[in-house]
């Protein structure tokens, strides 16, 4: 017969390998009763693969609830025993790693506020040496892929073989719709850099409110994320932390049932033939776009020469506003979003400025 430890290891591995991987539980462990009831109601849905709970909560300002601390770990251990769900918690220090592993936490994750600090990540990595446990790493608060990748490398060099990513959005000035701007392109780039490494989306921290959780989760699945981490609480409105973004286990089950779960591929010759034909068209258009952009830059360089010879500044704000306004006006007429055109034109403009600057100072 298999030992209890071997059986649990098998359960953890099965959950880790499952796609989509669904992780859920309260933002914070508050009481033993709350943790146990949440776990049992989540297990009853049959849709959750792993139980999460915040034991230590790094908060922006002092005086906010910073987690129940290590005394909550036995509650999580008991919840695992009652439901069979593997457990995962956030760790930020070597001592927290040791405490979590002492109480048989199955998967650890490094939070956004820790990922941003290489010293903290290294401390966690050092505590993980010689340990065989999966580790998830959240993106840093600020949009810096090098920090995110660096955290992965530090944990990997500590000997951890099973590493995954959590995309929880980024702090962004001017962002109003989300608690943390998703900046999907950064998550996609990280996925490209780390092929084969699972990446989980955390819509709870991206949204900051429950009414847009489903739409954000759907977008993540459409973008081929490997799973979701969603905060769930038995009484969300009275949660001790992040009340607005949590949902009940039953609402979680409804939401997961409503999501269209996409496949990465289908074994259909006609599908692949049609896709190949369309992709070839895109390849030709991309080639033409490259040629056109190259021609535009050549003209920008000639303009730079005239500006240099006449001692005129590179930036002509009035002219740039005219170009941008014209592009934005045309965007809707050709079926393109103003947001995309603004980003595209800004990139074109900056490249033109860089080329003219080189001519000015050559």
C-alpha positions as CSV (number, residue, x, y, z in Angstrom):
1,X,0.0,0.0,0.0
2,X,1.1,3.6,-0.7
3,X,2.1,5.6,2.3
4,X,0.1,8.7,3.2
5,X,3.0,10.9,2.1
6,X,3.3,9.2,-1.2
7,X,-0.4,9.5,-1.9
8,X,-0.2,13.2,-1.1
9,X,2.8,13.7,-3.3
10,X,0.8,12.1,-6.1
11,X,-2.2,14.4,-5.5
12,X,0.1,17.4,-5.6
13,X,1.7,16.3,-8.8
14,X,-1.6,15.6,-10.4
15,X,-2.9,19.0,-9.5
16,X,0.3,20.7,-10.7
17,X,0.1,19.0,-14.1
18,X,-3.6,19.6,-14.6
19,X,-4.8,22.1,-17.3
20,X,-6.5,24.3,-16.5
21,X,-5.1,24.4,-12.9
22,X,-7.7,26.2,-10.6
23,X,-6.4,27.6,-7.3
24,X,-8.8,29.2,-4.9
25,X,-9.3,30.2,-1.3
26,X,-9.5,33.3,0.9
27,X,-7.3,36.2,0.5
28,X,-6.5,35.8,4.2
29,X,-6.8,33.0,6.6
30,X,-8.9,34.7,9.4
31,X,-10.2,31.9,11.7
32,X,-10.0,28.2,11.7
33,X,-13.7,27.9,11.1
34,X,-13.5,30.3,8.1
35,X,-10.6,28.4,6.5
36,X,-12.2,25.0,7.0
37,X,-15.6,26.0,5.7
38,X,-14.2,27.7,2.7
39,X,-12.1,24.7,1.9
40,X,-15.0,22.3,2.3
41,X,-17.3,24.4,0.1
42,X,-14.7,24.8,-2.6
43,X,-14.0,21.0,-2.6
44,X,-17.8,20.4,-2.9
45,X,-17.9,22.3,-6.2
46,X,-15.5,19.8,-7.7
47,X,-13.9,22.5,-9.7
48,X,-10.9,23.5,-7.6
49,X,-7.5,21.7,-7.7
50,X,-5.6,23.6,-5.0
51,X,-6.4,25.5,-1.9
52,X,-4.8,28.9,-1.2
53,X,-4.9,31.2,1.8
54,X,-2.9,34.2,2.8
55,X,-1.0,33.5,6.0
56,X,1.4,36.5,5.9
57,X,0.0,39.5,4.0
58,X,2.5,42.2,3.0
59,X,0.4,45.4,3.0
60,X,1.1,48.8,1.5
61,X,0.5,50.8,4.7
62,X,1.1,50.0,8.4
63,X,-2.0,49.3,10.5
64,X,-3.7,47.2,7.8
65,X,-4.3,43.5,8.5
66,X,-1.0,41.8,7.7
67,X,-2.2,38.2,8.1
68,X,-2.8,35.9,11.0
69,X,0.7,34.5,10.8
70,X,2.1,31.0,11.4
71,X,-0.8,30.1,13.7
72,X,-3.0,29.8,10.6
73,X,-0.8,27.1,9.1
74,X,-2.4,24.2,11.2
75,X,-5.8,25.4,9.9
76,X,-4.6,25.0,6.4
77,X,-3.1,21.6,7.2
78,X,-6.4,20.5,8.7
79,X,-8.3,21.7,5.7
80,X,-6.1,19.7,3.4
81,X,-6.7,16.6,5.5
82,X,-10.5,17.1,5.4
83,X,-10.8,17.8,1.7
84,X,-7.7,16.2,0.0
85,X,-6.9,19.5,-1.7
86,X,-3.2,20.4,-1.9
87,X,-2.3,23.7,-0.3
88,X,-0.4,26.8,-1.4
89,X,0.7,29.9,0.5
90,X,2.7,33.0,-0.2
91,X,6.2,33.3,1.4
92,X,8.5,36.3,1.6
93,X,11.3,35.3,4.0
94,X,13.4,32.2,4.7
95,X,11.6,31.8,8.0
96,X,8.2,31.7,6.3
97,X,9.5,29.1,3.9
98,X,10.5,26.9,6.9
99,X,7.2,27.4,8.7
100,X,5.1,26.6,5.6
101,X,7.0,23.4,4.9
102,X,6.8,22.4,8.6
103,X,3.1,22.3,8.2
104,X,3.2,20.4,4.9
105,X,2.2,23.2,2.6
106,X,2.5,21.6,-0.9
107,X,3.2,24.6,-3.2
108,X,4.8,27.9,-2.3
109,X,4.4,31.2,-4.2
110,X,6.5,34.3,-4.2
111,X,4.4,37.5,-4.1
112,X,4.6,40.6,-6.2
113,X,6.1,42.7,-3.5
114,X,8.9,40.1,-3.0
115,X,9.6,39.5,-6.6
116,X,10.5,43.2,-6.9
117,X,13.4,42.8,-4.4
118,X,16.3,40.5,-5.5
119,X,17.6,40.3,-2.0
120,X,14.2,39.0,-0.7
121,X,13.9,36.5,-3.6
122,X,17.5,35.3,-2.9
123,X,16.6,34.7,0.8
124,X,13.6,32.6,-0.2
125,X,15.7,30.7,-2.8
126,X,18.4,30.0,-0.2
127,X,15.7,28.6,2.2
128,X,14.5,26.3,-0.7
129,X,17.8,24.6,-1.3
130,X,17.5,20.9,-1.0
131,X,13.7,21.0,-0.9
132,X,11.5,19.3,-3.6
133,X,8.5,21.6,-3.7
134,X,6.8,23.4,-6.7
135,X,7.1,27.2,-6.6
136,X,5.0,29.8,-8.3
137,X,6.4,33.3,-8.9
138,X,4.2,36.3,-9.3
139,X,5.2,39.2,-11.5
140,X,6.7,42.2,-9.7
141,X,4.5,45.1,-8.9
142,X,6.2,47.3,-11.5
143,X,6.3,46.3,-15.2
144,X,9.8,44.9,-15.2
145,X,10.3,41.6,-17.0
146,X,13.9,41.4,-16.0
147,X,13.0,41.3,-12.3
148,X,10.4,38.6,-13.0
149,X,12.8,36.5,-15.0
150,X,15.6,37.1,-12.5
151,X,13.4,35.7,-9.7
152,X,12.8,32.6,-11.8
153,X,16.5,32.1,-12.3
154,X,17.3,32.6,-8.6
155,X,14.7,30.0,-7.6
156,X,15.9,27.6,-10.4
157,X,19.5,27.9,-9.3
158,X,18.4,26.8,-5.8
159,X,17.6,23.5,-7.3
160,X,13.8,23.9,-7.6
161,X,12.7,21.9,-10.7
162,X,9.0,22.7,-10.9
163,X,8.5,26.5,-11.3
164,X,5.4,28.3,-12.6
165,X,4.5,31.9,-13.1
166,X,1.5,34.0,-11.8
167,X,0.4,37.0,-13.8
168,X,-1.4,39.4,-11.3
169,X,-1.1,42.6,-13.3
170,X,1.2,45.7,-12.7
171,X,0.9,49.0,-10.9
172,X,0.4,51.7,-13.5
173,X,-0.1,55.4,-13.2
174,X,-3.4,56.5,-14.8
175,X,-4.9,53.1,-14.7
176,X,-8.6,53.4,-13.7
177,X,-10.4,50.2,-14.8
178,X,-8.3,47.6,-13.0
179,X,-6.7,47.4,-9.6
180,X,-3.5,46.4,-11.4
181,X,-3.3,46.9,-15.1
182,X,-3.0,43.5,-16.8
183,X,-0.5,44.6,-19.5
184,X,-1.2,41.3,-21.3
185,X,1.7,41.9,-23.7
186,X,4.2,41.6,-20.8
187,X,2.7,38.2,-19.7
188,X,2.8,37.0,-23.3
189,X,6.4,38.1,-23.6
190,X,7.3,36.2,-20.4
191,X,5.5,33.2,-21.8
192,X,7.6,33.4,-24.9
193,X,10.8,33.7,-22.8
194,X,9.9,30.7,-20.7
195,X,8.4,28.2,-23.1
196,X,6.9,25.2,-21.3
197,X,6.7,26.9,-18.0
198,X,3.1,27.1,-16.7
199,X,1.6,30.5,-16.3
200,X,-1.4,31.1,-14.1
201,X,-3.6,34.2,-14.3
202,X,-4.7,36.0,-11.0
203,X,-7.8,37.9,-12.1
204,X,-8.6,38.8,-8.5
205,X,-5.6,41.1,-8.1
206,X,-5.9,42.4,-11.7
207,X,-9.5,43.4,-11.3
208,X,-9.8,44.4,-7.6
209,X,-13.5,44.0,-7.9
210,X,-15.7,41.0,-8.6
211,X,-17.9,42.3,-11.4
212,X,-15.2,42.0,-14.0
213,X,-13.6,38.8,-12.8
214,X,-15.3,36.5,-15.4
215,X,-14.4,38.7,-18.4
216,X,-10.8,38.9,-17.3
217,X,-10.6,35.2,-16.6
218,X,-12.0,34.5,-20.1
219,X,-9.4,36.7,-21.7
220,X,-6.7,34.8,-19.9
221,X,-8.0,31.5,-21.1
222,X,-8.3,32.8,-24.6
223,X,-4.6,33.8,-24.4
224,X,-3.7,30.2,-23.5
225,X,-3.0,30.7,-19.8
226,X,-2.6,27.4,-17.9
227,X,-5.0,28.2,-15.1
228,X,-6.5,30.7,-12.7
229,X,-6.0,31.8,-9.1
230,X,-9.2,33.3,-7.8
231,X,-9.9,34.4,-4.3
232,X,-12.9,32.9,-2.6
233,X,-14.5,33.6,0.8
234,X,-17.5,32.3,2.6
235,X,-18.6,35.9,3.3
236,X,-16.8,38.2,0.9
237,X,-18.3,41.5,2.0
238,X,-17.0,41.0,5.5
239,X,-13.5,39.6,4.6
240,X,-10.6,41.1,6.6
241,X,-8.7,41.9,3.4
242,X,-9.5,42.7,-0.3
243,X,-13.3,42.2,0.3
244,X,-14.3,43.7,-3.1
245,X,-12.5,41.1,-5.2
246,X,-13.5,37.9,-3.5
247,X,-16.4,35.7,-4.4
248,X,-18.2,32.8,-2.6
249,X,-17.2,29.2,-3.6
250,X,-20.7,28.8,-5.2
251,X,-20.3,31.9,-7.3
252,X,-16.8,30.7,-8.3
253,X,-18.3,27.4,-9.5
254,X,-20.9,29.3,-11.6
255,X,-18.2,31.5,-13.1
256,X,-15.9,28.6,-14.0
257,X,-18.9,26.8,-15.6
258,X,-19.6,29.9,-17.8
259,X,-16.1,30.2,-19.1
260,X,-15.3,28.9,-22.6
261,X,-12.3,26.7,-22.1
262,X,-10.2,26.9,-25.2
263,X,-7.8,24.2,-26.6
264,X,-4.3,25.1,-27.8
265,X,-4.8,23.0,-31.0
266,X,-7.1,20.5,-32.7
267,X,-6.2,17.5,-34.9
268,X,-8.0,18.8,-38.0
269,X,-6.3,19.0,-41.4
270,X,-8.8,21.5,-42.8
271,X,-8.3,23.8,-39.8
272,X,-4.5,23.7,-40.2
273,X,-4.7,24.2,-43.9
274,X,-7.0,27.3,-43.5
275,X,-4.8,28.7,-40.8
276,X,-1.6,28.2,-42.8
277,X,-3.1,30.0,-45.7
278,X,-4.2,33.0,-43.6
279,X,-0.9,33.1,-41.8
280,X,1.0,33.2,-45.1
281,X,-1.1,36.2,-46.0
282,X,-0.1,37.8,-42.7
283,X,3.6,37.1,-43.4
284,X,3.4,38.9,-46.8
285,X,1.6,41.9,-45.2
286,X,4.2,42.0,-42.4
287,X,7.0,42.1,-45.0
288,X,5.2,45.0,-46.8
289,X,4.8,46.8,-43.5
290,X,8.5,46.5,-42.7
291,X,9.3,47.9,-46.1
292,X,6.9,50.8,-45.6
293,X,8.2,51.6,-42.2
294,X,11.8,51.5,-43.5
295,X,10.8,54.0,-46.2
296,X,9.2,56.2,-43.6
297,X,12.3,56.2,-41.5
298,X,14.5,57.1,-44.5
299,X,12.3,60.2,-45.0
300,X,12.5,61.0,-41.3
301,X,16.3,60.9,-41.6
302,X,16.2,63.4,-44.5
303,X,14.0,65.7,-42.4
304,X,16.6,65.4,-39.6
305,X,19.3,66.5,-42.0
306,X,17.3,69.7,-42.9
307,X,16.7,70.4,-39.2
308,X,20.4,70.0,-38.4
309,X,21.4,72.2,-41.3
310,X,19.0,74.9,-40.2
311,X,19.6,74.5,-36.5
312,X,16.0,73.5,-35.8
313,X,14.9,71.3,-32.9
314,X,14.0,67.7,-33.5
315,X,10.6,67.8,-31.7
316,X,7.9,69.8,-33.5
317,X,5.0,69.5,-31.1
318,X,2.4,71.1,-33.4
319,X,3.4,68.9,-36.3
320,X,3.3,65.7,-34.1
321,X,-0.2,66.7,-32.8
322,X,-1.4,67.0,-36.3
323,X,-0.1,63.6,-37.3
324,X,-1.5,61.9,-34.2
325,X,-4.9,63.6,-34.5
326,X,-5.2,62.6,-38.1
327,X,-4.3,59.0,-37.3
328,X,-6.7,58.8,-34.4
329,X,-9.5,60.2,-36.6
330,X,-8.9,57.6,-39.2
331,X,-8.6,54.7,-36.7
332,X,-12.3,54.1,-36.3
333,X,-12.9,54.4,-40.0
334,X,-10.6,51.5,-40.7
335,X,-11.7,49.3,-37.7
336,X,-8.7,50.0,-35.4
337,X,-8.9,51.1,-31.8
338,X,-7.6,54.5,-30.9
339,X,-5.6,52.9,-28.1
340,X,-3.7,50.7,-30.5
341,X,-3.1,53.5,-33.0
342,X,-1.8,55.8,-30.2
343,X,0.7,53.1,-29.1
344,X,1.7,52.4,-32.7
345,X,2.2,56.0,-33.6
346,X,4.1,56.7,-30.4
347,X,6.5,53.9,-31.2
348,X,7.0,55.2,-34.8
349,X,7.5,58.7,-33.5
350,X,10.1,57.7,-30.9
351,X,12.1,55.7,-33.6
352,X,12.0,58.8,-35.9
353,X,13.2,61.0,-33.0
354,X,16.1,58.6,-32.2
355,X,17.2,58.5,-35.9
356,X,17.0,62.3,-36.2
357,X,18.9,62.7,-32.9
358,X,21.7,60.5,-34.3
359,X,21.9,62.7,-37.4
360,X,21.9,65.8,-35.3
361,X,24.8,64.7,-33.1
362,X,26.8,62.6,-35.6
